[in-house]
Amino acid sequence: MKLRNLRLALLACGTVICNIASAQLFIDQATFTIQSGATVTVQGDVTSNVDIQGTGKVILKGTANQNVNLNGFSVPNVEVDNASNVTLTGNAKVAGDLLFTNGKVLLGNNNLSIASAGTITGASNAKYVVTNGTGKLVKAALGAAAFTFPIGNSTTAYNPLAISNSGTADSIGARAFATVLSAGTTGTAFTKEVVNNSWDVSEAVAGGSNLSVTATWSGTDELSGFDRTRSGISYYIPTVGATQGWDLLNSQTTAAVGANPYTYTRTAVTSVGTFAVGTRPVLSPLLVTPKVFLQGAYSAGLMTDGLRSGNLIPTTEPYTASNVITAVLRGSGGGETSTASIIGSAAGASTANSIVDWVVVQLHNTGSNAVLSQRAALLQRDGDVVDVDGVSPVNMAGNAAGSYFVSVRHRNHLGVRTAAGLTLAKTTNTNYDFTSSLAQAYAVGITNNVMATLVASTTFGMWAGDASGNKQVKYTGPGNDENQLLNTTLGGVKGAIISGYNNSDLNMNGQVKYTGPGNDENILLNIVLAGAKGAIISQPNF
């Protein structure tokens, strides 16, 4: 049906219906009015280059996909009753109600706008707006009353977004798109620890909005490792510079609401763009590279990597199991994993960047010294502490840029902490070398040297010998490491040798020995304690 330069008025007298069965509705420069209570049922495509007048309704009731192109013009009310779906091929506006009875509306690269007084009813996880391109669902003059954008990134994924605006009313647009990308709308897709969907939110007039955003997802959207008890909504800051990147902090994470579907809410949102739900991948980055040497593994400027060459280093960090990284202080850390190709003999020949072992990096409050966040990381032979990829700076994600004490701990060495606060940033790495001077490490309350001297006056390292993990190195007395080495580990058999990944392997060669060449008892007695059997070496309480 093609209407040009004529007026068609459909009057509500009882039930007045214009059936356009199996045909297209094409309005070309005509005045087309659907009066109150009247409906126009269309089974074919709809095209118009003018606003459709009146307060009646267009019912899209095809048996195959229907294309709708309103060229940016409006229709008073629309009912979608097509199980084969409706595809928007041009921008469109709905002045009144968009009712979902059956099927979905696919936007592609086109926008569907709902007027300031308009509504959407009947939407569900089977009937919604599919944002399968760059097009958005737009709500005009969105104010304090919450509006639910019933959107999903495909015909099988429903991820609605509810938004209210306590700031200046504005036209707010939203689309859902599959995956969460490292740079918001570009970059590498995250493969774990996020809900596999992003929301792109826009405003017509920049600034002035103050949004409350509630994201909804189903359990099937969650990728492996996603922690529903400790996640949140993160915003990607697109500005180039120190503030760039995802912005979610550990202090903003909480437990999800609901029972499939689930929701998170974020308030006081004043900047629009890309949002995602997750944990570590979308936490605010904070980069640091400490440098430490382990006394037990140190030899001629580098550390030995016998554990790596023997394929003894576990691919999952060992500190959560030993309660060094605790649930209450875990923050963005705990359960870190790497691969054999990074930390094992599969990584190739030994180099300065080969992995020696796992360590724990901690951030402390500079006022109270309280541990704020912990993360397991990897230690290279040259002393660099790197992230689980074996090369990158350690990302203490989820912490705001600022000044922190930074400490490094190891499972059988005494830890070290920076002597003063260290300024850390989101996109700029901060290096800190503990090995260059005793003054680099915090020494208050310690009667012994805070680190072991590896090369006189030039090179220092973390004290070896804490086989028992009690933050002391002792040869005699309660909780001493000699008993740990001899009785607990070796079962009292002095000539025994135990191979493997063990806290009593003080020289970190993959063997625990009490006697014979290269034995660990000599490390404990002669090297660490310099022959003084009653000596105790301790570290601060961190």
MIBATI-962039 format. One record per residue (C-alpha): chain; x, y, z. Coordinates in steps of 0.5 Angstrom, whole numbers, plus 2048, in hexadecimal, padded with zeros to 3 digits. Example, Ala and Ser with C-alpha at 12.3 -4.5 7.8 and 13.67 -1.06 7.14 Angstrom:
! MIBATI-962039
@cadena->A | u->819 | v->7F7 | w->810
@cadena->A | u->81B | v->7FE | w->80E
END
This chain:
! MIBATI-962039
@cadena->A | u->800 | v->800 | w->800
@cadena->A | u->803 | v->807 | w->7FE
@cadena->A | u->800 | v->80D | w->800
@cadena->A | u->802 | v->814 | w->7FD
@cadena->A | u->7FF | v->81B | w->7FF
@cadena->A | u->7F9 | v->818 | w->802
@cadena->A | u->7F6 | v->818 | w->809
@cadena->A | u->7F3 | v->811 | w->80C
@cadena->A | u->7F0 | v->812 | w->812
@cadena->A | u->7EE | v->80B | w->816
@cadena->A | u->7E9 | v->80D | w->81B
@cadena->A | u->7E7 | v->809 | w->821
@cadena->A | u->7E0 | v->806 | w->821
@cadena->A | u->7E0 | v->800 | w->825
@cadena->A | u->7E6 | v->7FC | w->821
@cadena->A | u->7E8 | v->7FF | w->81B
@cadena->A | u->7EE | v->7FB | w->818
@cadena->A | u->7F2 | v->7FD | w->812
@cadena->A | u->7F5 | v->7F6 | w->810
@cadena->A | u->7FB | v->7F6 | w->80B
@cadena->A | u->7FB | v->7EF | w->80A
@cadena->A | u->802 | v->7EC | w->807
@cadena->A | u->803 | v->7F3 | w->804
@cadena->A | u->808 | v->7F9 | w->806
@cadena->A | u->806 | v->800 | w->809
@cadena->A | u->809 | v->805 | w->805
@cadena->A | u->808 | v->80C | w->807
@cadena->A | u->80B | v->811 | w->802
@cadena->A | u->80A | v->819 | w->804
@cadena->A | u->803 | v->817 | w->806
@cadena->A | u->7FF | v->819 | w->80C
@cadena->A | u->7FD | v->813 | w->810
@cadena->A | u->7F9 | v->813 | w->816
@cadena->A | u->7F7 | v->80D | w->81A
@cadena->A | u->7F2 | v->810 | w->81F
@cadena->A | u->7F1 | v->80E | w->826
@cadena->A | u->7EF | v->806 | w->827
@cadena->A | u->7F1 | v->805 | w->820
@cadena->A | u->7F6 | v->800 | w->81E
@cadena->A | u->7FA | v->7FE | w->817
@cadena->A | u->7FC | v->7F7 | w->817
@cadena->A | u->802 | v->7F6 | w->812
@cadena->A | u->805 | v->7EF | w->810
@cadena->A | u->80A | v->7F2 | w->80B
@cadena->A | u->80F | v->7F8 | w->80B
@cadena->A | u->80E | v->7FF | w->80E
@cadena->A | u->811 | v->805 | w->80B
@cadena->A | u->80F | v->80C | w->80C
@cadena->A | u->812 | v->813 | w->80B
@cadena->A | u->80E | v->817 | w->80F
@cadena->A | u->80B | v->816 | w->816
@cadena->A | u->805 | v->812 | w->817
@cadena->A | u->800 | v->816 | w->81B
@cadena->A | u->7FA | v->814 | w->820
@cadena->A | u->7FA | v->810 | w->826
@cadena->A | u->7F9 | v->809 | w->823
@cadena->A | u->7FD | v->803 | w->822
@cadena->A | u->801 | v->800 | w->81D
@cadena->A | u->801 | v->7F8 | w->81E
@cadena->A | u->807 | v->7F5 | w->81B
@cadena->A | u->804 | v->7EE | w->81A
@cadena->A | u->808 | v->7EA | w->814
@cadena->A | u->80A | v->7E3 | w->814
@cadena->A | u->811 | v->7E5 | w->811
@cadena->A | u->816 | v->7EA | w->813
@cadena->A | u->813 | v->7F1 | w->812
@cadena->A | u->817 | v->7F7 | w->810
@cadena->A | u->816 | v->7FE | w->813
@cadena->A | u->818 | v->804 | w->810
@cadena->A | u->815 | v->80B | w->813
@cadena->A | u->81B | v->80F | w->811
@cadena->A | u->81C | v->812 | w->818
@cadena->A | u->814 | v->814 | w->818
@cadena->A | u->80F | v->812 | w->81D
@cadena->A | u->80A | v->80D | w->81E
@cadena->A | u->805 | v->80E | w->824
@cadena->A | u->804 | v->807 | w->827
@cadena->A | u->807 | v->800 | w->824
@cadena->A | u->806 | v->7F9 | w->826
@cadena->A | u->80B | v->7F3 | w->824
@cadena->A | u->807 | v->7ED | w->823
@cadena->A | u->80C | v->7E9 | w->81E
@cadena->A | u->810 | v->7E3 | w->821
@cadena->A | u->814 | v->7E4 | w->81B
@cadena->A | u->816 | v->7EB | w->81D
@cadena->A | u->817 | v->7F2 | w->81B
@cadena->A | u->81D | v->7F5 | w->818
@cadena->A | u->81E | v->7FD | w->818
@cadena->A | u->821 | v->7FF | w->811
@cadena->A | u->821 | v->806 | w->813
@cadena->A | u->820 | v->80B | w->819
@cadena->A | u->819 | v->80B | w->81D
@cadena->A | u->815 | v->80E | w->822
@cadena->A | u->810 | v->80C | w->827
@cadena->A | u->80B | v->811 | w->829
@cadena->A | u->807 | v->80D | w->82E
@cadena->A | u->808 | v->806 | w->830
@cadena->A | u->80C | v->800 | w->82D
@cadena->A | u->809 | v->7FA | w->82F
@cadena->A | u->80C | v->7F3 | w->82E
@cadena->A | u->807 | v->7ED | w->82D
@cadena->A | u->80C | v->7E8 | w->829
@cadena->A | u->813 | v->7E9 | w->826
@cadena->A | u->818 | v->7EE | w->826
@cadena->A | u->81A | v->7F4 | w->823
@cadena->A | u->821 | v->7F4 | w->820
@cadena->A | u->825 | v->7FB | w->81F
@cadena->A | u->82B | v->7FA | w->81B
@cadena->A | u->82E | v->801 | w->81A
@cadena->A | u->828 | v->805 | w->81B
@cadena->A | u->825 | v->808 | w->822
@cadena->A | u->81E | v->807 | w->825
@cadena->A | u->81C | v->80D | w->829
@cadena->A | u->816 | v->80D | w->82E
@cadena->A | u->813 | v->814 | w->82F
@cadena->A | u->814 | v->817 | w->836
@cadena->A | u->80D | v->815 | w->838
@cadena->A | u->80D | v->80E | w->834
@cadena->A | u->80E | v->807 | w->837
@cadena->A | u->810 | v->800 | w->836
@cadena->A | u->80B | v->7FA | w->838
@cadena->A | u->80B | v->7F3 | w->838
@cadena->A | u->813 | v->7F2 | w->837
@cadena->A | u->816 | v->7EC | w->83A
@cadena->A | u->81C | v->7E7 | w->838
@cadena->A | u->818 | v->7E5 | w->832
@cadena->A | u->816 | v->7EB | w->830
@cadena->A | u->81A | v->7F1 | w->830
@cadena->A | u->81F | v->7F6 | w->82B
@cadena->A | u->825 | v->7F3 | w->828
@cadena->A | u->82B | v->7F8 | w->828
@cadena->A | u->82E | v->7F4 | w->823
@cadena->A | u->832 | v->7FA | w->820
@cadena->A | u->834 | v->801 | w->821
@cadena->A | u->82D | v->803 | w->822
@cadena->A | u->82A | v->805 | w->829
@cadena->A | u->823 | v->805 | w->82D
@cadena->A | u->822 | v->80C | w->82F
@cadena->A | u->81E | v->80F | w->834
@cadena->A | u->81C | v->816 | w->833
@cadena->A | u->81D | v->81B | w->839
@cadena->A | u->81E | v->815 | w->83E
@cadena->A | u->81E | v->818 | w->845
@cadena->A | u->81D | v->816 | w->84C
@cadena->A | u->818 | v->810 | w->84A
@cadena->A | u->81C | v->80A | w->849
@cadena->A | u->81B | v->807 | w->842
@cadena->A | u->81D | v->800 | w->840
@cadena->A | u->820 | v->7FF | w->839
@cadena->A | u->81E | v->7F8 | w->837
@cadena->A | u->824 | v->7F6 | w->833
@cadena->A | u->829 | v->7F1 | w->831
@cadena->A | u->82F | v->7F0 | w->82D
@cadena->A | u->82C | v->7EA | w->829
@cadena->A | u->825 | v->7E6 | w->828
@cadena->A | u->827 | v->7E1 | w->82D
@cadena->A | u->82B | v->7E6 | w->833
@cadena->A | u->826 | v->7EB | w->837
@cadena->A | u->82A | v->7F0 | w->83B
@cadena->A | u->825 | v->7F6 | w->83D
@cadena->A | u->828 | v->7FC | w->840
@cadena->A | u->824 | v->800 | w->844
@cadena->A | u->826 | v->808 | w->845
@cadena->A | u->823 | v->80E | w->849
@cadena->A | u->826 | v->815 | w->848
@cadena->A | u->826 | v->819 | w->84E
@cadena->A | u->82A | v->81F | w->84A
@cadena->A | u->827 | v->823 | w->844
@cadena->A | u->822 | v->81F | w->840
@cadena->A | u->825 | v->81C | w->83A
@cadena->A | u->824 | v->817 | w->834
@cadena->A | u->828 | v->811 | w->837
@cadena->A | u->82A | v->80C | w->832
@cadena->A | u->82C | v->805 | w->833
@cadena->A | u->82E | v->7FF | w->830
@cadena->A | u->831 | v->7F8 | w->832
@cadena->A | u->837 | v->7F5 | w->82E
@cadena->A | u->83A | v->7EE | w->82F
@cadena->A | u->840 | v->7ED | w->833
@cadena->A | u->844 | v->7F2 | w->837
@cadena->A | u->84A | v->7F5 | w->834
@cadena->A | u->851 | v->7F7 | w->837
@cadena->A | u->850 | v->7FE | w->834
@cadena->A | u->848 | v->7FF | w->835
@cadena->A | u->846 | v->7FF | w->82E
@cadena->A | u->84C | v->7FC | w->82B
@cadena->A | u->852 | v->7F8 | w->82D
@cadena->A | u->853 | v->7F0 | w->82F
@cadena->A | u->84C | v->7ED | w->832
@cadena->A | u->84D | v->7EA | w->839
@cadena->A | u->84C | v->7E3 | w->839
@cadena->A | u->84B | v->7E2 | w->841
@cadena->A | u->848 | v->7E6 | w->847
@cadena->A | u->843 | v->7EA | w->844
@cadena->A | u->83C | v->7EA | w->841
@cadena->A | u->83D | v->7E9 | w->83A
@cadena->A | u->839 | v->7EF | w->838
@cadena->A | u->83A | v->7F7 | w->838
@cadena->A | u->836 | v->7FC | w->838
@cadena->A | u->837 | v->803 | w->834
@cadena->A | u->833 | v->809 | w->837
@cadena->A | u->833 | v->810 | w->834
@cadena->A | u->830 | v->816 | w->835
@cadena->A | u->82D | v->81C | w->830
@cadena->A | u->830 | v->822 | w->834
@cadena->A | u->837 | v->820 | w->837
@cadena->A | u->837 | v->821 | w->83E
@cadena->A | u->832 | v->823 | w->843
@cadena->A | u->82F | v->81B | w->844
@cadena->A | u->830 | v->818 | w->84B
@cadena->A | u->82E | v->811 | w->849
@cadena->A | u->82C | v->80B | w->84E
@cadena->A | u->82D | v->805 | w->849
@cadena->A | u->82B | v->7FD | w->84B
@cadena->A | u->82E | v->7F8 | w->846
@cadena->A | u->82A | v->7F1 | w->846
@cadena->A | u->82D | v->7EB | w->843
@cadena->A | u->82C | v->7E3 | w->844
@cadena->A | u->830 | v->7DE | w->846
@cadena->A | u->832 | v->7DB | w->83F
@cadena->A | u->835 | v->7E2 | w->83E
@cadena->A | u->83B | v->7E1 | w->843
@cadena->A | u->841 | v->7DF | w->841
@cadena->A | u->846 | v->7DA | w->845
@cadena->A | u->849 | v->7DD | w->84B
@cadena->A | u->843 | v->7E3 | w->84C
@cadena->A | u->842 | v->7E4 | w->853
@cadena->A | u->83B | v->7E6 | w->854
@cadena->A | u->83C | v->7E7 | w->85C
@cadena->A | u->841 | v->7EC | w->85A
@cadena->A | u->840 | v->7F0 | w->854
@cadena->A | u->83D | v->7F7 | w->851
@cadena->A | u->83C | v->7FB | w->84B
@cadena->A | u->842 | v->7FE | w->848
@cadena->A | u->843 | v->804 | w->844
@cadena->A | u->848 | v->805 | w->83E
@cadena->A | u->84B | v->80C | w->83F
@cadena->A | u->84D | v->80E | w->837
@cadena->A | u->852 | v->814 | w->839
@cadena->A | u->859 | v->813 | w->837
@cadena->A | u->85D | v->813 | w->83D
@cadena->A | u->85E | v->811 | w->844
@cadena->A | u->857 | v->810 | w->845
@cadena->A | u->855 | v->80C | w->83F
@cadena->A | u->853 | v->805 | w->840
@cadena->A | u->84D | v->801 | w->844
@cadena->A | u->84C | v->805 | w->84A
@cadena->A | u->849 | v->800 | w->84F
@cadena->A | u->84C | v->7FF | w->856
@cadena->A | u->84C | v->7FA | w->85B
@cadena->A | u->848 | v->7FE | w->860
@cadena->A | u->842 | v->7FF | w->85B
@cadena->A | u->842 | v->7F7 | w->85A
@cadena->A | u->83C | v->7F4 | w->85D
@cadena->A | u->837 | v->7EE | w->85D
@cadena->A | u->832 | v->7ED | w->857
@cadena->A | u->82B | v->7EE | w->858
@cadena->A | u->826 | v->7E9 | w->856
@cadena->A | u->826 | v->7E1 | w->854
@cadena->A | u->827 | v->7E1 | w->84C
@cadena->A | u->826 | v->7E6 | w->84A
@cadena->A | u->82B | v->7EA | w->84E
@cadena->A | u->82C | v->7F1 | w->84F
@cadena->A | u->831 | v->7F6 | w->851
@cadena->A | u->82F | v->7FE | w->852
@cadena->A | u->834 | v->803 | w->851
@cadena->A | u->832 | v->80B | w->853
@cadena->A | u->835 | v->812 | w->852
@cadena->A | u->837 | v->810 | w->84B
@cadena->A | u->839 | v->817 | w->848
@cadena->A | u->83D | v->814 | w->842
@cadena->A | u->83A | v->810 | w->83C
@cadena->A | u->83D | v->80B | w->838
@cadena->A | u->83F | v->803 | w->839
@cadena->A | u->83D | v->7FF | w->83F
@cadena->A | u->83E | v->7F8 | w->841
@cadena->A | u->83D | v->7F4 | w->846
@cadena->A | u->843 | v->7F0 | w->849
@cadena->A | u->848 | v->7EF | w->84E
@cadena->A | u->850 | v->7EF | w->84D
@cadena->A | u->850 | v->7F1 | w->845
@cadena->A | u->84C | v->7F7 | w->846
@cadena->A | u->84F | v->7F9 | w->84C
@cadena->A | u->853 | v->800 | w->84C
@cadena->A | u->85A | v->7FE | w->84B
@cadena->A | u->860 | v->800 | w->84F
@cadena->A | u->867 | v->7FE | w->84D
@cadena->A | u->86D | v->7FD | w->851
@cadena->A | u->874 | v->7F9 | w->84F
@cadena->A | u->877 | v->7F7 | w->856
@cadena->A | u->87E | v->7F4 | w->855
@cadena->A | u->881 | v->7EF | w->85B
@cadena->A | u->886 | v->7EA | w->85B
@cadena->A | u->884 | v->7E3 | w->85F
@cadena->A | u->88B | v->7E2 | w->864
@cadena->A | u->88A | v->7DA | w->863
@cadena->A | u->88A | v->7DA | w->85B
@cadena->A | u->88F | v->7E0 | w->85A
@cadena->A | u->895 | v->7DE | w->856
@cadena->A | u->89A | v->7E3 | w->853
@cadena->A | u->895 | v->7E9 | w->851
@cadena->A | u->88F | v->7E5 | w->84F
@cadena->A | u->88B | v->7DF | w->853
@cadena->A | u->88B | v->7D8 | w->851
@cadena->A | u->884 | v->7D5 | w->84E
@cadena->A | u->885 | v->7CE | w->850
@cadena->A | u->87E | v->7CE | w->851
@cadena->A | u->87C | v->7D0 | w->84A
@cadena->A | u->880 | v->7CB | w->847
@cadena->A | u->87E | v->7C6 | w->84B
@cadena->A | u->876 | v->7C7 | w->849
@cadena->A | u->875 | v->7C8 | w->851
@cadena->A | u->872 | v->7CF | w->851
@cadena->A | u->86A | v->7CE | w->851
@cadena->A | u->866 | v->7D2 | w->84C
@cadena->A | u->862 | v->7D4 | w->852
@cadena->A | u->864 | v->7D9 | w->857
@cadena->A | u->866 | v->7D5 | w->85E
@cadena->A | u->864 | v->7DB | w->862
@cadena->A | u->85C | v->7DA | w->863
@cadena->A | u->85D | v->7D3 | w->865
@cadena->A | u->862 | v->7D5 | w->86A
@cadena->A | u->85D | v->7DB | w->86D
@cadena->A | u->863 | v->7E0 | w->86B
@cadena->A | u->85E | v->7E3 | w->866
@cadena->A | u->857 | v->7E3 | w->86B
@cadena->A | u->850 | v->7E4 | w->868
@cadena->A | u->84F | v->7EA | w->86D
@cadena->A | u->855 | v->7EE | w->86A
@cadena->A | u->855 | v->7EA | w->863
@cadena->A | u->853 | v->7F0 | w->85F
@cadena->A | u->854 | v->7EF | w->858
@cadena->A | u->859 | v->7EA | w->859
@cadena->A | u->859 | v->7E2 | w->85B
@cadena->A | u->859 | v->7DC | w->856
@cadena->A | u->85D | v->7DF | w->851
@cadena->A | u->85F | v->7DA | w->84C
@cadena->A | u->865 | v->7DA | w->846
@cadena->A | u->867 | v->7D5 | w->841
@cadena->A | u->86C | v->7D0 | w->841
@cadena->A | u->86E | v->7D3 | w->83A
@cadena->A | u->870 | v->7DA | w->83F
@cadena->A | u->873 | v->7D7 | w->845
@cadena->A | u->875 | v->7D0 | w->844
@cadena->A | u->87A | v->7CC | w->840
@cadena->A | u->876 | v->7CD | w->839
@cadena->A | u->878 | v->7D4 | w->83A
@cadena->A | u->87E | v->7D3 | w->837
@cadena->A | u->886 | v->7D4 | w->839
@cadena->A | u->887 | v->7D7 | w->83F
@cadena->A | u->888 | v->7DF | w->83E
@cadena->A | u->888 | v->7E5 | w->843
@cadena->A | u->880 | v->7E5 | w->842
@cadena->A | u->87F | v->7DE | w->844
@cadena->A | u->87A | v->7DD | w->84A
@cadena->A | u->87D | v->7DB | w->851
@cadena->A | u->877 | v->7DA | w->855
@cadena->A | u->870 | v->7DE | w->857
@cadena->A | u->870 | v->7E3 | w->85C
@cadena->A | u->86B | v->7E8 | w->85F
@cadena->A | u->86A | v->7EF | w->85E
@cadena->A | u->867 | v->7F3 | w->863
@cadena->A | u->864 | v->7FB | w->863
@cadena->A | u->864 | v->7FE | w->86A
@cadena->A | u->861 | v->804 | w->86C
@cadena->A | u->866 | v->809 | w->86E
@cadena->A | u->863 | v->80C | w->874
@cadena->A | u->861 | v->805 | w->878
@cadena->A | u->866 | v->800 | w->874
@cadena->A | u->85F | v->7FC | w->873
@cadena->A | u->85F | v->7F7 | w->86D
@cadena->A | u->85A | v->7FA | w->868
@cadena->A | u->85B | v->7F5 | w->862
@cadena->A | u->85F | v->7EF | w->860
@cadena->A | u->861 | v->7EB | w->85A
@cadena->A | u->865 | v->7E5 | w->858
@cadena->A | u->86B | v->7E7 | w->853
@cadena->A | u->871 | v->7E4 | w->850
@cadena->A | u->878 | v->7E5 | w->851
@cadena->A | u->87D | v->7E5 | w->84C
@cadena->A | u->885 | v->7E3 | w->84C
@cadena->A | u->887 | v->7EA | w->84C
@cadena->A | u->882 | v->7EC | w->852
@cadena->A | u->87D | v->7EF | w->84E
@cadena->A | u->876 | v->7EE | w->851
@cadena->A | u->871 | v->7ED | w->84B
@cadena->A | u->86A | v->7EB | w->84A
@cadena->A | u->867 | v->7E4 | w->848
@cadena->A | u->869 | v->7E5 | w->841
@cadena->A | u->870 | v->7E5 | w->843
@cadena->A | u->872 | v->7EC | w->840
@cadena->A | u->86D | v->7F1 | w->842
@cadena->A | u->86D | v->7F6 | w->848
@cadena->A | u->869 | v->7F3 | w->84E
@cadena->A | u->862 | v->7F6 | w->84D
@cadena->A | u->85F | v->7F7 | w->854
@cadena->A | u->859 | v->7F8 | w->851
@cadena->A | u->853 | v->7FB | w->855
@cadena->A | u->857 | v->800 | w->859
@cadena->A | u->857 | v->808 | w->857
@cadena->A | u->85D | v->80B | w->855
@cadena->A | u->861 | v->80E | w->85B
@cadena->A | u->866 | v->80D | w->860
@cadena->A | u->867 | v->806 | w->863
@cadena->A | u->86C | v->802 | w->867
@cadena->A | u->86E | v->7FC | w->862
@cadena->A | u->870 | v->7F6 | w->865
@cadena->A | u->873 | v->7EF | w->862
@cadena->A | u->872 | v->7E8 | w->866
@cadena->A | u->874 | v->7E1 | w->864
@cadena->A | u->873 | v->7DB | w->867
@cadena->A | u->879 | v->7D9 | w->86A
@cadena->A | u->87D | v->7E0 | w->86B
@cadena->A | u->87B | v->7E6 | w->86F
@cadena->A | u->878 | v->7EC | w->86C
@cadena->A | u->87A | v->7F3 | w->86A
@cadena->A | u->876 | v->7F9 | w->86A
@cadena->A | u->877 | v->800 | w->867
@cadena->A | u->87A | v->805 | w->86C
@cadena->A | u->875 | v->80A | w->869
@cadena->A | u->86F | v->80B | w->866
@cadena->A | u->870 | v->80A | w->85E
@cadena->A | u->86B | v->80D | w->859
@cadena->A | u->868 | v->809 | w->854
@cadena->A | u->864 | v->80A | w->84E
@cadena->A | u->85F | v->807 | w->84A
@cadena->A | u->862 | v->807 | w->843
@cadena->A | u->86A | v->809 | w->845
@cadena->A | u->86E | v->803 | w->848
@cadena->A | u->872 | v->805 | w->84F
@cadena->A | u->878 | v->801 | w->850
@cadena->A | u->87B | v->800 | w->857
@cadena->A | u->882 | v->7FD | w->858
@cadena->A | u->883 | v->7F9 | w->85F
@cadena->A | u->889 | v->7F6 | w->85D
@cadena->A | u->88E | v->7FC | w->85D
@cadena->A | u->88E | v->7FF | w->864
@cadena->A | u->88B | v->7FC | w->86B
@cadena->A | u->888 | v->803 | w->86B
@cadena->A | u->883 | v->801 | w->866
@cadena->A | u->880 | v->7FD | w->86B
@cadena->A | u->87C | v->7FF | w->871
@cadena->A | u->880 | v->7FD | w->877
@cadena->A | u->87C | v->800 | w->87D
@cadena->A | u->87B | v->7FB | w->883
@cadena->A | u->881 | v->7F6 | w->880
@cadena->A | u->887 | v->7F5 | w->884
@cadena->A | u->88A | v->7F1 | w->87E
@cadena->A | u->88C | v->7F4 | w->877
@cadena->A | u->885 | v->7F4 | w->873
@cadena->A | u->888 | v->7F0 | w->86E
@cadena->A | u->88E | v->7EC | w->86D
@cadena->A | u->895 | v->7EE | w->869
@cadena->A | u->896 | v->7EA | w->863
@cadena->A | u->89C | v->7EF | w->860
@cadena->A | u->89F | v->7F3 | w->865
@cadena->A | u->89C | v->7FA | w->865
@cadena->A | u->899 | v->7F9 | w->85E
@cadena->A | u->894 | v->7F4 | w->85E
@cadena->A | u->88F | v->7F2 | w->863
@cadena->A | u->889 | v->7EC | w->863
@cadena->A | u->883 | v->7E9 | w->867
@cadena->A | u->886 | v->7E5 | w->86D
@cadena->A | u->885 | v->7DE | w->86C
@cadena->A | u->883 | v->7D8 | w->871
@cadena->A | u->87C | v->7D9 | w->873
@cadena->A | u->87A | v->7D2 | w->872
@cadena->A | u->875 | v->7D2 | w->877
@cadena->A | u->871 | v->7D9 | w->874
@cadena->A | u->871 | v->7DC | w->87B
@cadena->A | u->875 | v->7E3 | w->879
@cadena->A | u->87B | v->7E1 | w->87D
@cadena->A | u->881 | v->7DD | w->87B
@cadena->A | u->883 | v->7D9 | w->881
@cadena->A | u->888 | v->7D3 | w->882
@cadena->A | u->886 | v->7D1 | w->889
@cadena->A | u->880 | v->7D2 | w->88E
@cadena->A | u->879 | v->7D2 | w->88D
@cadena->A | u->876 | v->7D2 | w->885
@cadena->A | u->87D | v->7D2 | w->883
@cadena->A | u->87F | v->7D0 | w->87B
@cadena->A | u->884 | v->7CB | w->87D
@cadena->A | u->87E | v->7C6 | w->880
@cadena->A | u->87A | v->7C8 | w->87A
@cadena->A | u->880 | v->7C6 | w->875
@cadena->A | u->882 | v->7C0 | w->879
@cadena->A | u->87C | v->7BD | w->87C
@cadena->A | u->876 | v->7BF | w->879
@cadena->A | u->878 | v->7BF | w->872
@cadena->A | u->87D | v->7B9 | w->872
@cadena->A | u->87A | v->7B5 | w->877
@cadena->A | u->880 | v->7B5 | w->87C
@cadena->A | u->884 | v->7B1 | w->876
@cadena->A | u->88B | v->7B6 | w->876
@cadena->A | u->88D | v->7B3 | w->86F
@cadena->A | u->886 | v->7B3 | w->86C
@cadena->A | u->885 | v->7B7 | w->865
@cadena->A | u->87E | v->7BA | w->863
@cadena->A | u->87D | v->7BC | w->85C
@cadena->A | u->878 | v->7C1 | w->85A
@cadena->A | u->875 | v->7C8 | w->85C
@cadena->A | u->876 | v->7C9 | w->863
@cadena->A | u->876 | v->7CE | w->868
@cadena->A | u->87C | v->7CB | w->86C
@cadena->A | u->880 | v->7CB | w->865
@cadena->A | u->884 | v->7D1 | w->868
@cadena->A | u->889 | v->7D2 | w->862
@cadena->A | u->883 | v->7D1 | w->85D
@cadena->A | u->887 | v->7CB | w->859
@cadena->A | u->881 | v->7C6 | w->859
@cadena->A | u->884 | v->7C2 | w->85F
@cadena->A | u->883 | v->7C2 | w->866
@cadena->A | u->889 | v->7C0 | w->869
@cadena->A | u->88C | v->7C0 | w->870
@cadena->A | u->893 | v->7BD | w->86F
@cadena->A | u->898 | v->7BC | w->869
@cadena->A | u->89A | v->7C1 | w->864
@cadena->A | u->895 | v->7C7 | w->863
@cadena->A | u->891 | v->7C5 | w->869
@cadena->A | u->88C | v->7CA | w->86C
@cadena->A | u->88E | v->7CA | w->873
@cadena->A | u->894 | v->7CD | w->871
@cadena->A | u->890 | v->7D3 | w->86E
@cadena->A | u->88C | v->7D3 | w->874
@cadena->A | u->892 | v->7D3 | w->879
@cadena->A | u->898 | v->7D6 | w->875
@cadena->A | u->896 | v->7DB | w->870
@cadena->A | u->890 | v->7DD | w->874
@cadena->A | u->892 | v->7DD | w->87B
@cadena->A | u->899 | v->7DE | w->87A
@cadena->A | u->89A | v->7D8 | w->87E
@cadena->A | u->897 | v->7DB | w->884
@cadena->A | u->892 | v->7D6 | w->886
@cadena->A | u->88E | v->7DA | w->88B
@cadena->A | u->88D | v->7E0 | w->886
@cadena->A | u->886 | v->7E2 | w->884
@cadena->A | u->885 | v->7E6 | w->87E
@cadena->A | u->87E | v->7E9 | w->87D
@cadena->A | u->87A | v->7EE | w->879
@cadena->A | u->875 | v->7F3 | w->87A
@cadena->A | u->86E | v->7F1 | w->87B
@cadena->A | u->86B | v->7F1 | w->874
END
